[in-house]
Structures are given as C-alpha cells and as structure tokens.
Amino acid sequence: MAINKTQTVFRYKTIRGPLHKLPAMLKFFLLLPVSVFCMSLSSQWLFAGIITAAITAFLCGFTLREQASDLKPAFFYGVLMYMLSVFSTLVENFTDFLSVLSVLSMPILMPALISAALMPRPDFMRIALRLVLIVQLSALLFRSTSPIEIREGLTSIERFVRKLLSHLPLFGKWISPQCRIAGAISLFLCFIPEIFENWTAINLAWKARAGKQGLSKIKTTVFVLISLCMEKAAVKARALEARS
C-alpha cells in the first residue's frame, strides 16, 4: 500500500513558495528569534500570530490538511497538558472539594462543582496557543527547507562563528576550522520529520491490519517506533563513521 507522504508531519514539500526561495540561513535567523519572541506575547497576539502563520502557509502552497497534520503533535500534547492541569487542580483543592461535597444536599449544585473541577488553570490557554504557534513556525521551516539546505545553512553559520573566534588573541589558535556542531544539529533536526514519517507508516500498517484504537495500539506501536528509529539512527551513525 502506498504511503501518502504529503500528510506526514513536518515533511519537506517540493514546491517553490516564498519561503522556499529564501536561504536556509536567513530562515534560521528569522524564525528562531520569532519563536523566542512569541513566548512573551499575550493570548490575543498569539492568536493573531497563529492566523498569520496559517496565511503564510497557504501562500507557500501548504494545504489545510497538511497544516492540520502538522498540528497533531500540538493537539496530543495539549490534551496531556489539560489532563495534568485538571489533575493538579484536583490535588491542590482536594480538601476543599471534600468539604463542599459533604455540605452539598441539592443535586443541582453538582454540575457546577464538576465544571469547576474540570476547569483548567488560567495560564493553560496561553501555553496552548504558544505551543500551536511554535509548531506552526517549525512546520514552516521543515516544509520549506530540505535536509541538505538545513545542513548547509547550519554549516555556513558555524563556519562564520568559527572564523570570528579564530581571530581572538588568546583562544583563536585552539579553534578548529572543521564544522562538527552543525552536522550534529542538522542530523537531529532532520531526524524529527523522519520520526513522524516512521509513525505514519506504522499507523497505516496498523490500520491495514484492522487494529483497534486504544492502549493495545500504544503498547504495540510505540516499541516498534522506538526500535525502528534506533535502527535508522545506528545506520546513519555507521554511514557517518565510514565517511569520517
């Protein structure tokens, strides 16, 4: 069965949109500071940033379905944060809830108590909006930049930094001209889309075998994903060692 790779999270799309035409080094200097700046924005500005990132994705040729697939990690992580938020609220106010339950005699007040217990923390919405915007910016980077462009961009940045450090009076002679850090970072960044690609293949194979959703799927597929990713990482490590 053919795998629809366009629906894989963060997968590079071979079109020529506005972001595709920019050098990878320029995209790093644009998107990374924007991601850091977004952490200090209020909820209203974060929502405006999400709309802006979605419009930018449309201009780059990314469909609505592709954008929705990129937000899947944010959705699952948001659900986990919500569950942790509700759990921490219940733990902190456990004695208060018990005292209220002992006093309540009218069942009409029970829905209000349940809704108050399920209400997330006040900063949950802002954290969720931050997560969505950061994932959108990451998707813009990965979908518009090939692995080769990422490696070449990081190598150019490291080469420039090493050249500046080599002119230092005391430590300049200890600076090696070889760019080792950029290769490690680029491998890590390029491995992120591969993880989601492997998960897409495993998920399709599970559905093709009429597998049911639930804990049985998680127990089976997560270990397969880990072993497959470790195998691919080992193959890349051997390839890098052979090319050393």
N, C-alpha and C positions, 0 to 999 in steps of 0.2 A: 504494500500500500504506500502510495506516495505521500510524503510529508509536506504540508503546506508551510514552507519555511518563512513565508511573509508574516505569519501570525506568531512567530517566535519572538519572545520578549527581547528588546534591545538589538535585534539583528540588523546589520547594515543593509540598506536598501540602495540598489544601484540605479539611482536616478540623479539628475543634475538639478537639484533645487538650490535656493540661495545659500543655504549653509554648506552644501556640498562644494561650492566654489571657493569657500574660504579656506585658507591653510589651517592645518590641524593645530599649529602652534598658536594662531590667533584665536581659534575657538577655545583653547585651554585658557587663555588669558581673559576671554570674555565670559565664559560660562562658569568657571570656578569662582571668580570674585562675586558674580551674581548669586551663586548658590550660598556663599557665606553671607552676603548682604541680606538675602531672603530670610535668614534665621532671626533677624531683628525686626521684621515687619509685623504690623498688626494684622488681624484677621481680614479686614477689608482689603488691604493692599495685597495680601496673599491671594485672596480670591481673584483680584484683578490680574495678578501675575499668572494665575492658572489659566485664565481666559486668554491672556496674551500668548502664553506658551502653546495653547491649543491652536490659536490662529496661525502662529509661526509654523507649527507642524503641518497644518493644512497647506500653507504656502510652499512648504518643502516637498509636498506630494505624499504625505503620510495620511492614510485614510483614517476614518473614525474607528474602524475595527482594529487597526494597528495601534492606535493610541489607547484604546480600551485594553488591549492585550498588554501594553506596557505598564498599565496601572494595576495589573493583577497583584504584583508583589506588594504594592501600597495598600491594596484592599485587604489582603490577608493579614498584613502587619497591623493595619488599622483595627481589624476585628480583634486581634490579640491584645492590642493596647486598650481597647474598650473593655475586654473581659478583665484585664488586670486592674483597670481603673475602678470597675464596679466591685471587684474583689477587695481592693484596698479600702474602698469606701465602707464596705460592709464590715471589714475587720476593725477599722478605726471607730465606727459608730455601733459596734455590736451591742454594747451595754445599753445604749440609748434605744436601739430598736427593740431590745427585750423589754425594757421598761414601758415603751409605748404599747407593745403587744399585750402586756399584762393589764394595761389600763383600758385598752380598747374594748368596747362592748358592742359597738354598732358596726356591722359588716360593711357599711357604706364607706367607712374610712380606710378600709383595707386597700383598695386600688390606689389611693393617694400615697399610702405608705410604700407600696410596691414600686410605684413610679419614682418616688424619691430614692428608693434603694437602687434602682436601675439607672438613675441619672449619672452620667459620667462626671469627671472632675471639670472644673471651669476651664482649665487650660487644655482640655482634650481636643477641642475643635481647632485651636490654633496649631497644636502639634500635628494633627491630621492634615491640615492644609499645608503646613511646611513639608510634610512627607510627600504629599501629592506633587507639589511644585518641584521639589528636588528630583523626584522620579521623572517628571516631565523633562527637566533640563538634562538629566542623564540620558534619557531616550533620544533627545535631540542630538546629543554628542555621538552616541553609539550608532544611531541610524544614519547619520550623515558623514561618518568618518570610518574608513576601512581600517582593519588591523595594521596594515602597512603604514598608513598615514599616521596612526596613533604612535607607532614605534618611531617613525621618522621625526614627528613633531617633538616627542619627548627627548629624542637623541639630540635634536637641534638645541633644545633648551638646556640640557645638561652640558653639551659642548660649550655653549656660551657662558654658562656659570663657571665651568672648569677653566675656561680661558681667562675669566676675570680673576679667579682665585689664584691662578698661576703667577700673576703679577704681584702678589703680596710679598713684602720684603723678607719675612721670616718663614712662612709656611708655603710659599709658592713652589719651591723645589720638591715638596712632597706630594703635590697634586699630580695625579696620573692623567694623561690625556685620553685614556680609554674610558668610554661611556658604559659603565656597568649598571648603574642605578636605573637608567632609562629602560634598559632591556628587561629588568625585573619588574618594574612598574607596568610596562606595556604588556608583559605576559599576564600579569594579574588583571589588568583592565580588560584585555581581550578574552580572558578566561570566563569573565562574568556572562557575556552572551552565550558562550558555549554551555555553561551550566543550564541556562534556561532552554537552550536547544536540546540538550540531552533530556531534560524534564519533559519537553513537548513530545519527543519520540517515545519516551517511556509511557507517558499518559495516553498517547494514541494506541500504543500496543496493549495497554490495559483495557481500553475501551473496545478494541477489536476482539479481545478475548472475553467480552461481556462481563468484565469485572465490575463489582459494585463499589459505589462510593461509601467511604466510611473509614473506620480505623484499620480494617484489613488492608485497604489500599495503601494507607500511610505506612503500615508496618512492612509491607512488601516492597513498595516502590522507592521509599527513602533509602533503604540499604542498597538497592540496585543503583540508584543515582549516585550515592557516595562511592561505591566501588567502581562505577564507570568513570566518574570524574577523576578518581585517584589513578586509574589506569591510563587515562589520557594525559594526566599530569606527568606520570612516570615516563610515558613515551616522549613527551616534549623535553623532559629533563635529559633523557638519553640522547635525543637529537641535538640539544644544545651542547652536551658534553662532547659529542662526536665532531661538532663544528668549532670547538674551542681552539 
